[in-house]
Amino acid sequence: PIGAMVLFGFFNSSFSHQLPHSHWFGAALVVLTSFGLLSDFPFISHHGRKLQNWVILIVVLAYTTAIAQALFYRRFFWDSLFLYMSIYIFLGWIVLSCSERKQFWQAVGEWKAKLR
């Protein structure tokens, strides 16, 4: 899952070793990621949805730079992986229009009501 990639990226990054008190930040990141994975907080999926051109460009750019970095410049691979995966978690919410967000939360509310 994406949460595991965020954790791998953070704990292997050079950024995490230079951050003061990084163990506390890492612990908070583990708790928040675990909460996100184990709770019923919805994750936005874009399967079967047409994405905007700028989103496609960002995704292609991220894949291209990650592969190039893994092949040619590995020093900051984990740093960029942490950055890309962190952005990916929030990108699903950013690309939704206000009406799509409203429909999404309405569907989530109906789903939760059925579970009760």
C-alpha distances in whole Angstrom, upper triangle without the diagonal:
4,5,6,7,9,10,11,13,15,16,17,18,22,22,21,24,26,25,28,26,23,22,23,20,18,18,18,15,14,15,14,11,11,13,11,9,12,14,15,15,14,11,13,13,15,16,19,20,23,21,24,25,24,21,21,23,20,17,20,21,18,17,21,21,18,19,23,22,20,23,26,25,23,24,22,19,16,18,17,14,13,16,14,10,12,14,12,11,15,16,15,18,20,20,22,25,27,28,24,23,26,25,22,23,25,23,21,24,25,22,23,26,26,24,27
4,5,5,6,9,10,11,12,14,15,16,20,19,19,22,24,23,25,24,21,21,21,18,16,17,17,13,13,15,13,9,11,13,11,9,13,15,16,14,13,10,12,12,14,15,19,19,21,19,22,23,21,18,18,20,17,15,17,18,15,15,18,18,15,17,21,20,18,22,24,23,21,22,19,16,14,15,14,11,10,12,10,7,9,11,8,8,11,12,12,15,17,18,19,23,25,26,23,21,24,24,21,22,25,23,21,24,26,23,23,27,27,25,28
4,5,5,6,9,10,11,12,14,15,19,18,17,20,22,21,23,21,18,18,18,15,13,14,13,10,9,11,9,6,8,10,8,7,11,13,15,13,13,11,14,14,17,19,22,22,24,22,24,26,24,21,22,23,20,18,21,21,17,18,21,21,18,20,23,21,20,24,26,24,22,22,19,17,14,15,15,12,10,12,12,8,9,12,10,8,12,14,14,16,18,20,21,24,26,27,24,22,25,25,22,22,25,24,21,24,26,23,23,27,27,25,27
4,5,5,6,8,10,11,12,14,18,17,16,19,21,20,23,21,18,17,18,16,13,14,14,11,9,12,12,8,9,12,11,10,13,15,17,17,17,15,17,17,20,21,24,25,27,25,27,28,26,23,23,24,21,19,21,22,18,18,21,20,17,19,22,20,18,22,24,23,20,20,18,16,13,14,15,11,10,13,13,10,11,14,13,12,15,17,17,19,21,23,24,28,29,31,28,26,29,29,25,25,29,27,24,27,29,26,26,30,30,27,30
4,5,5,6,8,10,10,12,15,15,15,18,20,19,22,21,18,18,19,16,13,15,16,12,11,15,14,10,12,15,13,12,16,18,20,19,18,15,17,17,19,20,24,24,25,23,25,25,24,20,21,21,18,16,18,18,14,14,17,17,13,15,18,16,15,19,21,19,17,17,15,12,10,11,11,8,7,10,10,7,9,12,11,11,14,15,16,19,20,21,23,27,29,30,27,26,29,29,25,26,30,28,26,29,31,28,28,32,32,30,32
4,6,5,6,9,10,10,14,13,12,16,17,16,19,18,15,15,16,13,11,13,13,9,9,12,11,8,11,14,12,12,15,17,19,17,17,15,17,17,19,21,25,24,26,23,25,25,23,20,21,21,18,16,19,19,15,16,19,17,14,17,19,17,17,20,22,20,17,17,15,13,9,10,10,7,5,8,9,6,6,10,10,9,12,14,15,17,18,20,22,26,27,29,26,24,28,28,25,25,29,28,25,28,30,28,27,31,32,30,32
4,5,5,6,8,10,13,13,11,14,16,15,18,16,13,12,13,11,8,10,11,7,7,11,11,8,10,13,13,12,15,17,20,19,19,17,19,20,23,24,28,28,29,27,28,29,27,24,25,25,22,20,22,22,18,19,21,20,17,19,21,19,18,22,23,21,18,18,15,14,10,11,13,10,8,11,12,9,10,13,13,12,15,18,19,20,22,24,26,29,30,32,29,27,30,31,27,27,31,30,27,30,32,29,29,32,33,31,33
4,6,5,6,8,12,12,11,13,16,16,19,18,14,14,16,14,11,13,14,11,10,14,14,12,13,17,16,15,18,21,23,22,22,20,21,22,24,25,29,29,30,28,29,29,27,24,25,25,22,20,22,21,17,17,20,18,15,17,19,16,15,18,20,18,15,15,13,11,8,10,11,8,8,11,12,10,11,15,15,15,18,19,21,23,24,25,28,31,33,35,32,30,33,33,30,30,34,32,30,33,35,32,31,35,36,33,35
4,6,5,6,10,10,9,12,14,14,17,17,13,14,16,13,11,14,15,11,12,16,15,13,15,18,17,17,20,22,24,23,23,20,21,22,23,25,28,28,29,26,27,27,25,22,23,22,19,18,19,18,14,15,17,15,12,15,17,14,13,17,18,16,13,12,10,8,5,6,8,5,4,8,9,8,9,12,13,13,16,17,19,21,22,24,26,30,31,33,31,29,32,33,29,30,34,32,30,33,35,33,32,36,37,35,37
4,6,5,8,8,6,9,12,11,14,14,10,11,12,10,8,11,12,9,10,14,13,12,15,17,17,17,20,22,24,22,23,21,22,23,25,27,31,30,31,28,29,29,26,24,25,25,21,20,22,21,17,18,20,18,15,18,20,17,16,20,21,18,15,14,11,11,7,7,9,8,5,9,11,10,10,13,14,14,16,18,21,22,22,25,27,30,32,34,31,29,33,33,30,30,34,33,30,33,36,33,33,36,37,35,37
4,6,8,9,6,8,11,11,14,13,9,9,12,10,7,10,12,10,10,14,15,13,15,18,18,18,21,23,26,24,25,23,25,26,28,30,33,33,34,31,32,33,30,27,28,28,24,23,25,24,20,21,23,20,17,20,21,18,17,20,21,19,15,14,12,12,8,9,12,11,9,12,15,13,13,17,18,17,20,22,24,25,26,28,30,34,35,37,35,33,36,36,33,33,37,36,33,35,38,35,34,38,39,36,38
4,7,9,7,9,12,13,16,16,12,13,15,14,11,14,16,14,14,18,18,16,18,21,21,21,23,26,28,27,27,25,27,27,29,30,33,33,34,31,32,32,30,27,27,27,24,22,24,22,19,19,21,18,15,17,18,15,14,17,18,15,12,11,10,9,6,8,11,10,9,12,14,14,14,17,18,19,21,23,25,27,27,29,31,35,36,39,36,34,37,38,35,35,39,38,35,38,40,38,37,41,41,39,41
4,5,6,7,9,10,14,15,11,13,15,13,11,15,16,14,15,19,19,17,20,22,22,22,25,27,29,27,28,25,26,27,28,30,33,33,33,30,31,30,28,26,26,25,22,21,22,20,17,18,19,16,14,16,17,14,13,17,17,14,11,9,7,8,5,5,8,9,8,10,13,13,13,16,17,18,20,21,24,26,26,28,30,33,35,38,35,33,37,38,34,35,38,38,35,38,40,38,38,41,42,40,42
4,5,5,7,9,12,14,11,13,16,14,13,17,18,16,18,21,21,20,23,25,25,25,28,30,32,31,31,28,30,30,32,33,37,36,36,33,33,32,30,28,29,27,24,24,25,22,19,20,21,18,16,18,18,15,15,18,17,14,11,8,7,9,8,7,10,12,11,12,15,16,16,18,20,21,23,24,27,28,28,30,33,36,37,40,38,36,39,41,37,38,41,41,38,41,44,42,41,45,46,43,45
4,5,5,6,10,12,9,12,14,12,11,15,16,14,16,19,19,18,21,23,23,24,27,28,31,28,29,27,28,29,30,33,36,35,35,32,32,31,28,26,28,26,23,23,24,22,19,21,22,18,17,20,20,16,17,20,19,16,14,11,9,11,9,6,10,12,10,11,14,15,14,16,19,19,20,22,25,26,25,28,31,33,35,38,36,33,37,38,35,35,39,39,36,39,42,40,39,43,44,42,43
4,6,5,8,9,6,8,11,9,8,12,13,12,13,16,17,16,19,21,21,22,25,26,29,27,28,26,28,29,31,33,36,35,36,33,33,33,30,28,29,28,25,25,26,24,21,22,24,21,19,22,22,19,19,22,22,18,16,13,12,13,10,9,12,13,10,12,15,15,14,17,19,19,21,23,25,26,26,29,31,34,35,38,36,34,37,38,35,35,38,38,35,38,40,38,37,41,42,40,41
4,6,8,9,7,9,12,11,11,14,16,15,16,19,20,20,22,24,25,25,28,30,32,31,32,30,31,32,34,36,40,39,39,36,37,36,33,31,32,31,28,28,29,27,24,25,26,23,21,23,24,20,20,23,22,19,16,13,12,14,12,11,15,15,13,15,19,19,18,21,23,23,24,26,29,30,30,32,35,38,39,42,40,37,40,42,39,38,42,42,39,41,44,42,41,45,46,43,45
4,6,9,8,11,13,12,12,16,17,16,18,21,21,22,24,26,26,27,30,31,34,32,33,31,32,34,35,38,41,40,40,37,37,36,33,31,33,31,28,28,30,27,24,26,27,23,22,25,24,21,21,24,23,19,18,14,13,16,14,12,15,17,15,16,19,20,19,21,24,24,25,27,30,30,30,32,35,38,39,42,40,38,41,42,39,39,43,43,40,42,45,43,42,46,47,45,46
4,6,5,9,10,9,10,13,14,14,16,18,19,19,22,23,24,25,28,29,31,29,31,29,30,32,34,36,40,38,39,35,35,35,32,30,32,31,27,28,30,27,24,26,28,24,23,26,26,22,23,26,26,22,20,17,15,17,15,12,16,17,14,15,19,19,17,19,22,22,23,25,28,28,28,31,33,35,36,39,38,35,38,40,37,36,40,40,37,39,43,41,40,43,45,42,44
4,5,8,9,9,11,13,14,15,17,19,19,21,23,24,25,27,29,30,33,31,32,31,33,35,37,39,43,41,42,39,39,39,35,34,36,35,31,31,33,31,28,30,31,28,26,30,30,26,27,30,29,25,23,20,19,21,18,16,19,21,18,18,22,22,20,23,25,25,25,28,30,30,30,33,35,38,38,41,40,37,40,42,39,38,42,42,39,41,44,42,41,44,46,43,44
4,5,6,7,9,10,11,13,15,16,17,19,20,22,23,25,26,27,31,29,31,30,32,34,36,39,42,41,42,39,39,40,36,34,36,36,32,32,34,32,29,31,33,30,28,31,31,28,28,31,31,27,25,22,20,22,19,17,21,21,18,19,23,22,20,23,25,24,25,28,30,30,30,33,35,38,38,41,39,36,39,41,38,37,40,41,37,39,42,40,39,42,44,41,42
4,5,5,6,8,10,10,12,14,15,16,18,20,21,22,24,25,28,26,28,27,29,31,33,35,39,38,39,36,36,37,34,31,33,33,29,29,31,29,26,27,29,26,24,27,28,24,24,28,28,24,22,19,17,19,15,14,17,17,14,16,19,19,17,20,22,21,22,25,27,27,28,31,33,36,36,39,37,34,37,39,35,35,38,38,35,37,40,38,37,40,42,39,40
4,5,5,6,9,10,10,12,14,15,16,18,20,21,22,24,27,26,28,27,29,31,34,36,39,39,40,37,38,39,36,33,35,35,31,30,33,31,28,29,31,28,26,29,30,26,26,29,30,26,23,21,20,20,17,16,19,19,16,18,21,20,18,22,23,22,23,26,28,28,29,32,34,37,37,40,38,35,38,39,36,35,38,38,35,36,39,37,36,39,40,38,39
4,5,5,6,8,10,11,12,14,15,16,18,20,21,22,25,24,26,26,28,30,33,35,39,38,39,37,37,38,35,33,35,35,31,31,33,32,28,30,32,30,27,30,32,28,28,32,32,29,26,24,22,23,19,18,21,20,17,19,22,20,18,21,23,21,22,26,27,27,28,31,33,35,35,38,36,33,35,37,34,33,36,36,33,34,37,36,33,37,38,36,36
4,5,5,6,9,10,10,12,14,15,16,18,20,21,24,22,24,23,25,27,30,32,36,35,36,33,34,35,32,29,31,31,27,27,30,28,25,27,29,26,24,27,29,26,26,29,30,26,24,22,19,20,16,15,18,17,14,15,18,17,14,17,20,18,19,22,24,24,24,28,29,32,32,35,33,30,33,34,31,30,34,34,31,32,35,34,32,35,37,34,35
4,5,5,6,9,10,10,12,14,15,16,18,20,23,21,23,22,24,26,29,31,34,34,35,32,33,34,32,29,31,31,27,26,29,27,24,25,28,25,23,26,27,24,24,27,28,25,22,20,18,18,14,14,17,16,12,14,17,15,14,17,19,17,19,22,23,24,25,28,29,32,33,35,33,30,33,34,31,30,34,33,30,32,35,33,31,35,36,33,35
4,5,5,6,9,10,11,12,14,15,16,18,21,20,23,22,25,27,30,32,35,35,37,34,35,37,34,31,33,33,30,29,31,30,27,28,31,29,26,29,30,28,27,30,31,28,25,24,22,22,18,18,20,19,15,18,20,18,16,20,21,18,20,23,25,25,26,29,30,33,33,36,34,31,33,34,31,30,33,33,29,31,34,32,30,33,34,32,33
4,5,5,6,8,10,10,12,14,15,16,19,18,20,20,23,25,28,30,34,33,35,32,33,35,32,29,31,32,28,27,30,29,26,28,30,28,26,29,31,28,28,31,32,29,27,25,23,22,19,18,20,19,15,17,19,17,14,18,19,16,18,21,22,22,23,27,28,30,30,33,31,28,30,31,28,27,30,30,27,28,31,29,27,31,32,30,30
4,5,5,6,8,10,10,12,14,15,18,16,18,17,20,22,25,27,31,30,31,29,30,31,29,26,28,28,25,24,27,26,22,24,27,25,22,25,27,25,24,28,29,26,24,23,20,19,16,15,17,15,12,13,15,13,11,14,16,13,15,18,19,20,21,24,25,28,28,31,29,26,28,30,26,25,29,28,25,27,30,28,26,30,31,29,30
4,6,5,6,8,10,10,12,14,17,16,18,17,20,22,25,27,31,30,32,30,32,33,31,28,29,30,27,25,28,28,24,25,28,26,23,26,28,26,25,29,30,27,24,24,21,20,17,17,18,16,13,16,17,14,13,17,17,15,17,20,21,21,23,26,27,30,30,32,30,27,29,30,27,26,29,29,25,27,30,27,26,29,30,28,29
4,6,5,6,9,10,10,12,15,14,17,17,20,23,26,28,31,31,33,31,33,34,32,29,31,32,28,27,30,30,26,28,31,29,27,29,32,29,28,32,34,31,28,27,25,24,20,20,22,19,16,18,20,17,15,18,19,16,17,21,21,21,23,26,27,30,29,31,29,26,28,29,26,24,28,27,23,25,28,26,24,27,28,25,26
4,5,5,6,9,10,10,13,12,14,14,17,20,23,25,29,28,30,28,29,31,29,26,28,29,26,25,28,28,24,26,29,27,25,28,30,28,28,31,33,30,28,27,24,23,20,19,20,18,15,16,18,15,12,15,16,12,14,17,18,17,20,23,23,26,26,28,26,22,25,26,22,21,24,24,21,22,25,23,22,25,26,24,25
4,5,5,6,9,10,13,11,13,12,15,17,20,22,26,26,28,26,27,29,27,24,26,27,24,22,25,25,22,23,26,25,22,25,28,26,25,29,30,28,25,25,22,21,17,17,18,16,13,15,15,12,11,14,13,10,13,16,16,17,19,21,22,25,26,27,25,22,25,25,22,21,24,24,20,22,25,23,21,25,26,24,25
4,5,5,6,8,12,11,14,13,17,19,22,24,27,27,30,28,30,32,30,27,28,30,27,25,28,28,25,25,29,28,25,27,30,28,27,31,33,31,28,28,25,24,20,21,21,19,16,18,19,15,14,17,17,14,16,19,19,19,22,24,24,28,28,29,27,24,26,26,23,22,25,24,20,22,25,22,20,24,25,22,23
4,5,5,6,9,9,12,12,16,18,22,24,27,27,29,28,30,32,30,27,29,31,27,26,29,30,26,27,31,30,27,30,33,31,30,34,35,34,31,30,28,26,23,23,24,21,18,20,20,17,15,18,17,14,15,19,18,18,21,23,23,26,26,27,25,22,23,24,21,19,22,21,18,19,22,20,18,21,22,19,21
4,6,6,8,6,9,9,12,15,18,20,23,23,26,24,26,28,27,23,25,27,24,23,26,27,23,24,28,27,25,27,30,29,28,32,34,32,29,29,26,25,22,21,22,19,17,18,18,14,13,15,14,10,12,15,14,14,17,20,20,23,23,24,21,19,21,21,17,17,20,19,15,17,20,18,16,20,21,19,20
4,6,8,8,9,9,13,14,18,19,23,23,26,24,27,29,28,24,25,28,25,23,26,27,23,24,27,27,24,27,30,28,27,31,33,31,29,29,27,24,21,22,22,19,17,19,18,14,14,16,15,12,14,17,16,16,20,21,21,24,25,26,23,20,22,22,19,18,21,19,16,19,21,18,17,20,21,18,20
4,7,8,11,11,15,17,21,21,25,25,28,27,30,32,31,28,29,31,28,26,30,31,27,28,31,31,28,30,33,32,31,34,36,35,32,32,30,28,25,25,26,22,20,22,22,18,18,20,18,15,17,20,19,19,22,24,24,27,27,27,24,22,23,23,20,19,21,20,16,18,20,17,15,19,19,16,18
4,5,8,10,14,16,20,21,24,25,28,27,29,32,31,27,29,31,29,27,30,31,28,29,32,32,30,32,35,34,33,36,39,37,34,35,32,30,27,27,27,24,22,23,23,19,18,20,19,15,17,19,18,17,21,23,22,24,24,25,22,19,21,21,17,16,18,17,13,15,17,14,12,16,17,14,15
4,6,9,12,14,18,19,22,22,25,25,27,30,30,26,28,30,28,26,30,31,28,29,33,33,31,33,36,35,34,38,40,38,36,36,33,31,29,29,28,26,24,24,24,20,19,21,19,15,16,19,16,16,20,21,20,22,22,22,19,17,18,17,14,13,15,13,10,11,13,10,9,12,13,11,13
4,7,10,13,16,18,21,20,23,23,25,28,27,23,25,28,25,24,28,29,26,27,31,31,29,31,34,33,32,36,38,36,34,35,31,29,27,27,26,23,21,22,21,18,17,18,16,12,13,16,13,13,16,18,17,19,19,19,17,14,15,15,12,11,13,13,9,11,14,12,10,14,15,14,15
4,6,9,13,14,17,17,20,19,21,24,24,20,22,25,23,21,25,26,24,25,28,29,27,29,32,32,31,35,37,35,34,34,31,29,26,26,25,23,21,21,20,17,16,16,14,11,12,14,11,10,14,15,14,17,16,17,14,12,13,13,9,9,12,10,7,11,13,11,11,14,15,14,17
4,6,10,12,15,15,17,16,19,22,21,17,19,22,19,18,21,23,20,21,25,25,23,26,29,28,28,31,33,32,30,31,28,25,23,23,22,19,18,18,17,14,13,13,11,8,9,11,8,9,12,13,12,16,17,17,14,12,15,14,10,11,14,13,10,14,16,14,14,18,18,17,20
4,7,9,12,11,14,13,15,18,18,14,16,19,17,16,19,21,19,20,23,24,23,25,28,28,28,31,33,32,30,31,28,26,24,24,22,20,19,19,16,14,14,13,10,9,9,9,5,7,10,10,9,13,14,14,11,10,13,12,9,11,14,12,11,14,16,15,16,19,20,19,22
4,6,9,9,12,11,14,17,17,14,14,18,16,14,17,20,18,18,22,23,22,23,26,27,27,29,32,31,30,31,28,25,24,24,22,20,20,19,17,14,15,14,11,10,11,10,7,10,12,11,11,14,16,16,12,12,15,14,11,13,16,13,13,17,18,16,18,21,21,21,24
4,6,5,8,8,11,14,15,11,12,15,15,13,15,18,17,17,20,22,21,23,26,26,26,29,31,31,30,32,29,26,25,25,23,21,21,20,17,16,17,15,12,12,13,11,8,10,12,10,10,13,16,16,12,13,16,14,12,15,17,15,15,19,20,18,21,23,23,23,27
4,5,9,10,13,16,17,14,13,17,17,14,17,20,19,18,21,23,22,23,26,27,27,29,32,32,31,33,30,27,27,27,25,22,23,23,19,18,19,18,14,15,16,14,11,14,16,14,13,16,19,18,14,16,18,16,14,17,19,16,17,20,20,19,21,24,23,24,27
4,7,9,13,15,17,15,14,18,18,16,18,21,21,20,23,25,25,26,28,30,30,32,34,35,34,36,33,30,30,30,28,25,26,26,22,21,23,21,17,18,19,16,14,16,18,15,14,16,19,18,14,16,19,16,15,18,19,17,18,22,21,20,23,25,24,25,28
4,6,10,12,14,12,12,16,16,15,17,20,20,20,22,25,24,25,28,29,30,32,34,34,34,35,32,30,30,30,27,25,26,24,21,20,21,19,16,17,17,14,12,14,15,11,11,13,16,15,11,14,16,14,13,17,18,16,18,21,21,20,23,25,25,26,29
4,7,9,12,10,10,13,15,14,15,18,19,19,21,23,24,25,27,29,29,31,33,33,33,35,32,30,30,30,26,25,26,24,21,21,22,19,17,18,18,15,13,15,15,11,11,13,16,16,13,15,18,16,16,19,21,19,21,24,24,24,26,29,29,30,33
4,6,8,6,7,10,11,11,12,15,16,16,18,20,21,22,24,26,27,29,30,30,30,32,29,27,27,26,23,22,23,21,18,18,19,16,14,16,15,11,10,13,12,8,10,12,15,16,13,15,18,17,16,19,21,20,21,24,25,25,27,29,30,30,33
4,6,5,7,9,10,11,13,14,16,17,19,20,21,23,25,26,27,29,30,30,31,32,29,27,28,27,23,23,24,21,18,19,20,16,15,17,16,12,12,13,12,8,10,11,15,16,14,16,19,18,18,21,23,22,23,27,28,27,29,32,32,33,36
4,5,5,6,9,10,11,12,14,16,16,18,20,21,22,24,26,27,28,28,29,31,28,26,27,26,22,22,24,21,18,20,21,17,16,19,18,14,14,16,14,11,13,15,18,19,18,19,23,22,22,25,27,26,27,30,31,31,33,35,36,37,39
4,5,5,6,9,10,10,12,14,15,16,18,20,21,22,24,26,26,26,27,28,25,24,25,23,20,20,21,18,16,18,18,14,14,17,15,12,13,15,12,10,13,14,18,19,18,19,22,23,22,24,27,27,27,30,32,31,33,36,36,37,39
4,5,5,6,9,10,11,12,14,15,16,18,20,21,22,24,25,25,26,27,24,22,22,21,18,18,19,16,13,14,15,12,11,13,12,9,10,12,10,8,11,13,17,18,16,17,21,21,19,22,25,24,24,27,29,28,30,33,33,33,36
4,5,5,6,8,10,11,12,14,15,17,18,20,21,23,24,24,25,27,24,22,22,22,18,18,20,17,14,15,17,14,12,16,15,12,12,15,14,11,14,16,20,21,19,20,23,23,21,24,27,26,26,29,31,30,32,34,35,35,38
4,6,5,6,9,10,10,12,14,15,16,18,20,21,22,22,23,25,22,20,22,21,17,17,19,17,14,16,17,14,13,17,17,13,15,17,15,13,16,18,22,24,21,22,26,26,24,27,30,29,29,32,34,33,35,38,38,38,41
4,6,5,6,9,10,10,12,14,15,16,18,20,21,20,21,22,19,17,18,17,14,14,16,13,10,12,14,11,10,14,13,10,13,15,13,12,15,18,21,23,21,21,25,25,23,26,29,28,28,31,33,32,33,36,37,36,39
4,5,5,6,9,10,11,12,14,15,16,18,20,20,20,22,19,16,17,17,13,13,15,13,9,11,13,11,9,13,13,10,12,15,14,12,16,19,22,24,21,21,25,25,23,25,28,27,26,30,31,30,31,35,35,35,37
4,5,5,6,9,10,11,12,14,15,17,18,19,19,21,19,17,18,18,14,14,17,15,12,14,16,14,13,16,17,14,16,19,17,16,19,22,25,27,24,25,28,28,26,29,31,30,30,33,35,33,35,38,38,38,41
4,6,5,6,8,10,10,12,14,15,16,16,17,19,16,15,17,16,12,13,15,13,10,13,15,13,13,17,17,14,17,19,18,17,20,23,26,28,26,26,30,30,28,30,33,32,32,35,37,35,37,40,40,40,43
4,6,5,6,9,10,10,12,14,15,15,15,17,14,12,13,13,9,9,12,10,7,10,12,10,10,14,15,13,15,18,17,16,20,23,26,28,25,25,29,29,27,29,32,31,30,33,35,33,34,38,38,37,40
4,6,5,6,9,10,11,12,14,15,15,17,15,12,14,14,11,10,13,12,9,11,14,13,12,15,17,15,17,20,19,18,22,25,28,30,27,27,30,30,28,30,33,31,31,34,36,34,35,38,38,38,41
4,6,5,6,8,10,11,12,13,14,16,15,12,15,15,12,12,16,14,12,14,17,16,15,19,20,18,20,23,22,21,24,27,30,32,29,30,33,33,31,33,36,35,34,38,39,37,39,42,42,41,44
4,6,5,6,8,10,10,10,11,13,11,10,12,12,9,10,13,12,10,13,16,15,15,18,20,18,20,23,22,21,25,28,31,33,30,30,34,34,32,34,37,36,35,38,40,38,39,43,43,42,45
4,6,5,6,9,10,10,10,12,10,7,9,10,7,7,11,11,9,11,14,14,14,17,19,17,20,23,22,22,25,28,31,33,30,30,34,34,31,33,36,35,33,37,39,37,37,41,41,40,43
4,5,5,6,9,10,10,13,12,9,12,13,11,10,14,14,12,14,17,17,17,20,22,20,22,25,25,24,28,31,34,35,32,32,36,36,33,35,38,37,36,39,41,38,39,43,43,42,45
4,5,5,6,7,9,12,11,9,13,14,11,12,16,16,14,17,19,19,19,22,24,22,25,28,26,26,30,33,36,38,35,35,38,38,36,38,41,40,39,42,44,42,43,46,46,45,48
4,5,5,5,6,8,8,6,10,11,9,10,13,13,13,15,18,18,18,21,23,22,24,27,26,26,30,33,36,38,35,35,38,39,36,38,41,40,38,42,44,41,42,46,46,45,47
4,6,6,5,9,9,6,9,11,10,10,14,15,14,15,18,19,19,21,24,23,25,28,28,28,31,34,37,39,36,35,39,39,36,38,41,40,38,42,43,41,42,45,45,44,46
4,6,7,11,12,9,13,15,13,14,17,18,17,19,22,22,22,25,27,26,28,31,30,30,34,37,40,42,39,38,42,42,39,41,44,43,41,45,46,44,45,48,48,47,50
4,6,9,11,10,13,15,14,15,18,18,18,20,23,23,23,26,28,27,30,32,31,31,35,38,41,43,40,40,44,44,41,43,46,45,43,47,49,46,47,51,51,49,52
4,6,7,7,11,12,11,13,16,16,16,19,21,21,22,25,27,26,29,31,30,31,34,37,40,42,39,39,42,43,40,42,45,44,42,46,48,45,46,50,50,48,51
4,6,5,8,10,10,11,14,15,15,17,19,20,21,23,25,25,28,30,30,30,34,37,39,42,39,38,42,42,39,40,44,42,41,44,46,44,44,48,48,46,49
4,6,8,9,10,12,13,14,16,18,19,20,22,24,25,26,28,31,30,31,34,37,40,42,40,38,42,43,40,41,44,43,41,44,47,44,44,48,49,47,49
4,6,5,6,9,10,11,12,14,15,17,18,20,22,22,25,27,26,27,31,34,36,39,36,35,38,39,36,37,41,40,38,41,43,41,41,45,46,44,46
4,5,5,6,9,10,10,12,14,15,16,18,20,20,23,25,25,26,29,32,35,37,34,33,37,37,34,35,39,38,36,39,41,39,39,43,43,42,44
4,5,5,6,9,10,10,12,14,15,16,19,19,22,24,24,25,28,31,34,36,33,32,35,36,33,34,37,36,34,37,39,37,37,40,41,39,41
4,5,5,6,9,10,11,12,14,16,17,18,21,23,22,24,27,30,32,35,32,30,34,35,32,33,36,36,33,36,39,37,37,40,41,39,42
4,5,5,6,8,10,10,12,14,16,16,19,21,20,21,24,27,30,32,30,29,32,33,30,31,35,34,32,35,38,36,36,40,40,39,41
4,5,5,6,8,10,10,12,15,15,17,20,19,21,23,27,29,31,28,27,31,31,28,29,33,32,30,33,35,33,33,37,37,36,38
4,6,5,6,9,10,11,13,14,17,18,18,20,23,26,28,30,28,26,29,30,27,28,31,31,28,31,34,32,31,35,36,34,36
4,6,5,6,9,10,11,12,15,17,16,18,21,24,26,28,26,24,28,29,26,27,31,30,28,31,34,32,32,35,36,35,37
4,5,5,6,9,10,10,13,15,14,16,19,22,24,27,24,23,26,27,24,25,29,28,27,30,32,30,31,34,35,34,36
4,5,5,6,9,10,12,14,14,16,18,22,24,26,23,21,25,25,22,23,27,26,24,27,29,27,27,31,32,30,33
4,5,5,7,9,11,12,13,15,17,21,22,25,22,20,24,25,21,22,26,25,23,26,28,27,27,30,31,30,32
4,5,5,6,9,10,10,12,15,18,20,22,20,18,22,23,20,21,25,24,23,26,28,27,27,30,32,31,33
4,5,5,7,9,10,11,13,17,19,21,18,17,21,21,18,20,23,22,21,24,26,24,25,28,29,28,31
4,6,7,8,10,12,13,17,18,20,17,15,19,20,16,17,21,20,18,21,23,22,22,25,26,25,28
4,5,6,6,9,11,14,15,18,15,13,17,18,15,16,19,19,18,20,23,22,22,25,27,26,28
4,5,5,6,9,12,14,17,14,13,17,18,15,17,20,20,19,22,24,23,24,27,28,28,30
4,6,6,7,11,13,14,11,10,14,14,12,14,17,16,15,18,20,19,20,24,25,24,27
4,6,6,9,10,12,10,8,11,13,10,11,15,15,14,17,19,19,20,22,24,24,26
4,6,8,10,13,11,10,13,15,13,14,18,18,18,20,23,22,23,26,28,28,30
4,7,10,12,9,10,13,14,13,15,18,18,18,21,23,22,24,26,28,28,30
4,7,8,6,6,10,10,9,12,14,14,15,18,19,20,21,23,25,26,28
4,5,5,6,9,10,10,12,14,15,16,18,20,21,22,24,26,27,29
4,5,5,6,9,10,11,12,14,15,17,18,20,21,23,25,26,27
4,5,5,6,8,10,11,12,14,15,17,18,20,21,23,25,26
4,5,5,6,9,10,10,12,14,15,16,18,20,21,23,25
4,5,5,6,9,10,10,12,14,15,16,18,20,21,23
4,5,5,6,9,10,11,12,14,15,17,19,20,21
4,6,5,6,9,10,11,12,14,15,17,19,20
4,5,5,6,9,10,11,12,14,16,17,19
4,5,5,6,9,10,10,12,14,15,17
4,5,5,6,9,10,11,13,14,16
4,5,5,6,9,10,11,13,15
4,5,5,6,9,10,11,13
4,5,5,6,9,10,11
4,5,5,6,9,10
4,5,5,7,9
4,5,5,7
4,5,5
4,6
4
